[in-house]
Amino acid sequence: MNNSIDTNSLLVQLRTMAQDAGIPPSEASVGDVGAAGESVEFSKILENSLQAVSNRGGEAKELRESFEAGNPNVELADVMIAAQKARISFEALSQVRNKMVNAYQEIMRMSL
């Protein structure tokens, strides 16, 4: 039984989930060198993704509060769509976290 992690497959899955969550693809991939010669850090990409999911949730909350306050410019359909986008983004982020935890646990189980 092969217990190795296929990093390319994992990266493709993570990018697909991020795209499905509405997180725009970064200009450079993890480990790539940016235009100024600096490398792009995974932690920065993760931080940006967390911020995007948080912003999406905040936007959904603002739309809901505007609708509840009786703002005639906010439609119920827009509120529901924003809420679903926020939920899906959060679920995708949770799946990314689960994949990262599983990868970490598998690495920790590897014998040296």
N, C-alpha and C positions, 0 to 999 in steps of 0.2 A: 504494500500500500504506500503510495507516494503522498507525503504530508507537506509537500512544498507549496508555496504560494506563488501563483502566476501573477506577477506584478502588473504586467501589461493588461491582462484580463481585468484585474481589480481596478486599475486606473480607468479603463474604458467604462466599467460599470459605474464608478463614481461620477465620471463626467456625464454619463447618460442620466443618472439620477439628478444631478445638479441641473441639467438642462430641463428635465421634466418638472423640476421644482421652480423653474423660471429664473434660475440664477444664471446670469450671462457668463459665457465662457471667458476665462481670463485671456489676455493677449499672449501670455507665456505659460507653458506647462511647468509643473513642479520639476525642479532640477534644470530647467532651461536657463539660459543666460539672457538677461534682458538687453535692451538696446544700449544702455549705458555700461554694460559689462557686469552688472551685479546679478547674482542668482536670485530667482524668485523662491521665497521660502514657503513651505507648506503651511506654516502657522499663519502667515499673512493671508493666504488663500482661504484657509479655514475661518479666520477672523472676518474676512469680507463676506463669506457665505453666511456666517451667523448674523452679521449686520443686515444683510439683504433679507433674511427670513424674519428678523425682528422688525424691519421697516415694513414688510408686507403685512405683518400682524397689526402694526400700528395704523397703517392705512385702512385696514378693514375695520378696526375699532373706531377710527374717526368717521368713516362712512356710516357705520351703525349708529353712532351717537348723533350725527347730523340727521339721519332719517328719523330717529326717535324724537328729536327736538322739533320735527315737523318741517324741515327744510324742503321746499317744493322742488328744488333742483336735484335731489337725490332720489333715485328710483330704488324700489325694493330689489329688483333684479340685480342692480349694480352692487348692492349691499351683500346679497347672497353670493354673487360671483367672487367678490373680494374675500369673503369669509372662506369660501371653498379653496381659493388660491392660497390663502394663508395656511389653511389646514393641510393641504397637499405639500406645501413647502416645508412645513414642520415635520410631516411624516417622512418626507424624503431625507431631511436632515437627520431624523432619528435613525433611519436605515443606514445612512452613512456612518453615524456613530456606532451602530451595532456592528457594521463591517469592520470598522477600525478596532473595536474591542476584540472581536473574534480574531483578527490578524495579530493583535498584540498577544492574546492568549496563546495562539499557535506558535508564535515566535518564542514565547517564554517556555513552552513545552519542548522545544528543540534541544537536543543534547549537544553539548559542545565537543 
